[in-house]
Amino acid sequence: MTRIGITGHSNLAAGAVDVVRRALKEALAPHTGNGLVGISCLAKGADQLFAEEVLAAGGRLEVVLPSADYREAKVAPEDRDAFDGLLIRSALVRYMPHRTAGEAAYADANAVVLGGVDRLFAVWDGRPAGGKGGTGDAVEAARAAGVPVDVIWPDGAAREG
């Protein structure tokens, strides 16, 4: 069994979605057929693309939600159908013990993801996160914990804003 977690940018540019999706599919390919388990917080962008590709590859999806109010507080109404579709296809959903989303909730969710994986995929442009629980911070924490990190930032990947 191979357990892979995801961290990545939520603000992928619309034109970058397909190129990132293909890169995730390629990165997952060597791990399919070995009891692949993908662990995601289901944030918009990279997390959801990863979750979709894990399921498409026949893997099992496990979800770690940062807080009890995560869906209502952080998932835009127009994005809830996609979020809910992944959530109901998950084999396991775990909530962190926080009523509201925030830095502590995200840090705890990231710690649970890192503690339960053999490797971490990072859809990351390489820029530092600035200590606010972003992708760069998750990569730094994984490396400090000795978790192998595969940075996925293919040609054509870009962030909005």
N, C-alpha and C positions, 0 to 999 in steps of 0.2 A: 504494500500500500504506500502511495506517495501522497503526502498532505502538503498542499501549496496554498499559501495565503496571498492576498493581493493588497497593495496600496497603490494609489495613483491619483492623478489629477481628476477632479470632478468637472473642470471647465474645459474639456477638450473642444477644439474648434469643430464645427459641423463637418468640414471637409476632411478632418483627420480621423473621424470615427471608423471608417472602413479600413484605413491603413493600420490603425491600432488593433482593430478586431482581427485582421489577418495575422498580425505579428503575435497576438496572444494565442491564436489557433496554432501557429507554428511552434511557439514556445511550449505549448501543452502537449503537442504530438508525441514527444518521446516518453511521456508519462501516462499515456492512455493505455488501457488494458492491464494496468498494474494496480487496480483498485484506486483510481484517482479520486481524491477528495479535495475540493476547492473550498477555501474559507474566506468569506467576504462580509463586509459590513453593509453591502448593498448601496453604498453611496452612488449618486449619479456619476456617470462617466466611466472611468476605468473599472471600478468595482463591479458595476452591472455588466459591462462588456465581458469581463472575466467570468462572471457567474453564468452568463449565457453560453460562453464557449465551453466551460466545464460541463454543463448539461448537454450541449450538442455533442461533446466527445464521449458521452456515456458515463461521465463521472457523477459523483455525489456532491451536492452542494450543502454546506453548513453555513449558517448565518450568525453573526454576532452583532446585535443591535446595541448601540451605546446607551439608550435610555428608553423608558416606557413611552415617552412622547415623541420618539424619533420620527415616526411616519408623519404625524400631524405637524410637528414643528419644522422638519427639515425637507420633507418631500413635497414638492410643488404639486398642486392639485392635478395639473396636466401630466405629471409624471407618475401618478399613483397607480395607474393600471399596470405599467411595466414593473414597478416595484412590487406590487401585490402578486403579479404573475410569477415573479422569481421567488417571492416569499413562500407561496403555496407549493412550489416545486422543490423546496428545500427539505432535506432529510432531517435537519435539526435546526432549531432557532433558539438562540440564547440571548437573553437580555442582561445587560449590565445593571447593577443595583442603583440606578439613578432614575429619578422621576423625570428630570429634564435634561435635554441635550446641552452640552457645553464641553469646555476643554477637559475637565476631569473625566467625563463620560467617554470622550474620544480616546483619551490616554488609556483608560481601563480597557476599552474595546481593542485598541491596538496591542496592548500587552497580552490579552487573551489570544488574539490571532497569532502573535509571534510565539507564544508559549505552546501552541498546538500544531506547528508546522515544521516540515523538513526543509522548506525553502520558501522564499518570498519573491514574488514577481512585483516589480515596481515600474509602473507606467509613469516615468519621471523624466523631466527635462534636465535634471541635474542641478537645478537651482536650490539653494538652501531654503528651508521652510521658515526660518526666523523664530523657532521655538514656540510655535502655536499649534503643534500637533499635526502639521501637514505631512506631505509625502516625504520630504527630505528628513524630517524628524523620525519617521517610521523606518526609513532606510538606515539612518544612523543607529537607531535602537537595535535593529536586526543585526547589523554588523557587530555591534558591541556584544550582543548575546551569542555570536558565532553562528547565526542563521545565514546560510548562503543566500545572496540576493542576485536575481537576474534583472538587470535594468532593461526595460523594453521602451525604446524611444526611436521608432523607425523613421527613415526619411519620409517627410510629409506629415509627421506628427506636429501638432501645434496646439497651443492653448488660446482660448478667447481672452480678450482683455489685456 
